[in-house]
């Protein structure tokens, strides 16, 4: 039985734009397809976030598990990632910002930021029909540790309720914007009914980990083929986690 898994964290699947951090949030469609094809050829099992939660409890989820997560719900997921995931029949989780559905990434404030449109409600519904799980990325993408207890509860619980009402499906998983969480945020996520919460902390997921503070592996424009293979086939991510 596998005692660890990787959760890949993607943001934008499209032609890289901007510079610095903004450019690094992209993975080109060609590279993304190559990465997904490699997972298949190398015998990795792409699993759901429910499977990841089961792994933390010590349950068997198969060999070489990898979960795919996409932050923010960008429209380029629908345009470029969804067809590839359909081709390989991979599950994935998209974390949507409930108050900004059909709008753009209004939280971006960097000078070189190029605004990207977010998926519309019909597009999110279509993703659901193809087996993509929609999770919560809060209502407005704030830094959760800076909020009052009332606002924190509203961002987490309100987003879950809004997504469930709009999409007609349960929302069980959340993602903390900017990876910003502490004990109060984790408690609020549990109180809102989420069974998992993902962070931006690096490392593999292991049996016994708290499913509400799951570590992930950031796949971005700078992730060259060597780094991609290193993360998949070695303990590289756990070594990085120990240094962070």
ABEGO torsion letter per residue (X at the ends): XBABBBBBBBABBBBBBEBEAAAAABBBAAAAAAAAAAAAAAGBBBBBAAAAAAAAAGBBAEBGBBBBBBBGGBAAAAAAAAAAAAAAGBBBBBBBBAAABGBBBAABABAABBBBBBBBAAAAAAAAAAGBBBBBAEAAGBBAAABBAAAAAAAAAAAAAAAAAAAGBBBABBBBBGGBBBAAAAAAAAAAGBABBBBABBEBBBBGBBAABBBBBBBBAABBAAAAAAAAABAAAAAAAAAX
